[in-house]
Amino acid sequence: MTNFAVQRNGRAASAGELAPLAFAGYAHFTAMQVRGGRVRGLDLHLERLRSASVELFGVAVPDDRVRTYLRAALEDGPADVSLTATVYSRPGEFTVTGADVQPDVLVRTGPAASGPEGPLALATVEYERFLPAVKHVGEVAKTYFLRQSAERGFDDAAFVDRRGRLSEATIWNLAFWDGTAVVWPRAEMLGGTTMGIVRRQLDRLGVPQRVREITPADLPDLSGAVVMNSWTPGVAVRSIGSVPLPEAPSFLELLHRAYEAEPLTSP
């Protein structure tokens, strides 16, 4: 039997410790794929947890302690897993606590994942996430718009902000190809860890990158699109809204090559 972990602060979590979390929504997290007991972009995951904790709680768990918790969760499990680390405050929601209350870290592992095969058709939805730079929990809109889009015959949804700009998708970052450069949308969004990995490795490979505002009206001038998250550095997108997008296998291969150039690191 495969051993997956559910641990709080490095120890097996009891039902009593988990029960309050089932009814809570004030927390943040990061998700990663572990391969051979190691992780790509570990520094980005730690920075995400640190900055989000300061934003939500006014204090962060030290990086070395977080790494200890990650190692404990991986210790007796398989070498390849999906891992989610969630940070929360024991006083819970609807309370005012200061920086003297140390947040707790809940780590959960499960089967390794690699994302859908694609290509995907994305519906467009006018929506802006609250605190978009924080990967926080309790975002009912993501699943709601996914379900609504599926009922309309799409695979998922892409978000358009009040200025008409494409920002991100439900659980994905968007990336585009203009034939010579990777184009990242300029809008308020969550900067994904996979996005960060790909961007720095593209820099090292000397691949041009641009950041610009992209609206649905701009899509016909682009040469390809993908979504990416902790599962994968790229799943092809065949359409956004009513606009078809060309296949771009070389673009997809480039993103995967950049991602695989990132070294794996032990927690």
N, C-alpha and C positions, 0 to 999 in steps of 0.2 A: 504494500500500500504506500502511495506517495505521501510524503509528509509536507504539508503546507503549514505556514505559520500565521497566527494572529497573536501579536504580542503588544503589550503596553509597556513602554520604557524598558524594553529588553527582556521582559518576562512574559510567559503565557498569560493572556488576558482572560479573566474570569467572566462569567455571564453577568455578574453584578457590576463589573467595570464597564462592560459593553452596553448594558441596557440603557443607560442615560443617553448614549450616543445615537441610539436608534431614533430618538425623538429630538435630536439637536441639529442645528444647521449653521452654527457659527464656528467654522474651522477652515483650514486650508490644507492642501496636499500637493504632492508630486507623484508622478507615476513613471516607472522605468521598466525597461526590459533588461534582465540579467542573463548574461550568457557566459557559461563556464565560471560562474561565481563572480563575474566582473561586469562593470557598467561603463557605457560611453557617456561622457559629459557629466561625470559625478560632480565636478565643481559647479556646474550650472544648476544641478538639482539642489545642492547645498545652499547656493546663493539664493535660489528661489524660496526655500524654506526659511532662510534667515530673514530676508527682506519682508516676506509676507507676515512672519511672526511679529516683527517690529511694527508693521502697519496695523495688524489686528489686535495685538496684545501689548505692544510697547516693550517687549522683551523677546529674545530668541534663545532657543536651546543651542549651546555651543556646538560647532561643527563636529568636533571630535566625539562628543556624546552621541550625536545623531549617527555617526559612522559606527559606533559601538552597537547601537540598536539595529542598524542594518545588518551588520555581521551576525548578530545573535539570531535574527530571523532567517538568515541564509544557512546557518550552521548545519542543520540536520536535514535540509531539504534537497531537492534535485539541483543540478548545476544551472539549469535553464528555467527561469521563472519570470512571471510578471510580478512586480513589487509596487505597492502603494504605501507611501508614508504620509500619514495624516497628523496634523498638529492641532491641538485643541486645548482649551482651558477648563479645568475641572469645575469651576463655579458655573460654567455653562452660559446659556443665552440669557439676555435680559438682566444682566448684572453688570456692575461697574467694578472692575478690578484694576489694580495698578501693576507696575512692573515688578512688584515683589512676589507675584504669583507666577511660578515657573510653569510654562505650558507642558503638556504631556505629548508623547509621540506614540501613535498607534501604527504598527507596521503589519501589513498583510501581504502574503505571497499567494500565488495561484499559477495555473498553467501558463506557459509561455505563449505569446501571441505575436502575430505578424500582420494583422489588419486584413481588410477585404482585398480581393484581387483587382477589382476595377475593370474597365473605366466606370466612373460614377457620374450620374446626372444629379446636379444640385439645384434645388429650388432656391429662389431668392426670397428673403424675409427681411422686412425692416425691423431691426432690433439692435440695441446696444447693451452690452453687459454692464452691470454695476461693478465698480472696481475692476475694470477689465485687465489690469496688470497683475491681479492676484488670482491664483488658481484656487478659488474657494468652493466650498461644497454647497449643496442645496439649490443648485441652479435648475429649477424645474423647466425653464424655458428651453433648455437644450434638448431634453427628451421630448418635450411637447412639440417643438418645431420639427424634430426628426420624425415623429409619428405623423404629424400633419402632412409633411412632405411625402412620406411613404404612401399615405392614402391618396395623394395626387399623382402617384406613379413615379416619384423621384426616389433616389437612393438616400439623400441627406439634404441638408439646407446650408446655404451660405448667407451670411448676415450683411445687410446694407445699412449704413448709419444714416442719421438724419440729413447729412450733407450729400447723400446719394453715393457714398464710397463703399466699395467692398472692403470688409475688414478681415473676417475669419469665418470659419464654419463652426458647426456645433461643438465638436471636440477636436477640431483640426485648425492648423494654420494653412493659409493659401499661399501658393507660389506660382508665378507665371514665367513664360519664356517668350522673348520677343524676337528670337532667331539668333541673337548674338549674346544676350545677357539674361541672367536670372532677375526677375522683377518681383520685388516684395511690395505689398500694398501699404500705403501710408494711411493709417487710421488708428484710433484707440483700440488696442487688442491685447491679448495675452501673448507675450513673447515665449514661444515654446522652447523647451530644451533641445529638441531635435532641430528646430529652426536655428538655434544658436550654434549647434554643432555644425550643421551644413554651411552656415554663413562663414564661420571661421575657417573651415576646410576649403571652401571655394576660394577664399582669399589666398590660402596657401597654394592652391592649384593655379592661381592666376586667372580665374574665371571672372569676367565682369559681372557686377551686381548693381542694381539700381533700386531705389525706393521712390515710389511715385503714387499719387492718387489714381485709383482705378475704379471706374464706374462701369455698370453694365454696358453702357454705350461704347466703352473702349474695347470691349472683348473681341469684336471682329478683327481688330488690328493686331491681336496677339497670336502667337504661334503654338501655344499649349498651356496647360494648367495642371496642377497637382494639388492634393491635400497631403499633409504630413502631421504626425504626432508621435508619441512615444512608441507606437507600434512599428512605424515605418517612416523612412525619409521621403517616400513618394508613392502615392496611388494616383493614377491618371484620372483626369476629369474630362468627360466627353461633352458636357454641356453645363452651362450655368443659366438658370432661367430658360428662356427660349433660344438662347444663343449657342449654337454648336461650336465646339473647339476642336482643332485638328489634333490628330495623334502626334505625339512628339517623343518617340522612343529614345532618341539621343539625349533629350532633356531628362527623362526619367533615369536613364543609365548614369548620367552625370551626377544627379543628386544621390543616388545609391553609392556611387564611387566615392563621393565626398564624405558621406556618412561613414563608410567602411574604413576611410583613412583615419578616422578618430580612434585613438588608442583606447582599449578597454582597461579600466582601473578597478582594483579591488577596494571595497569600502574600508 
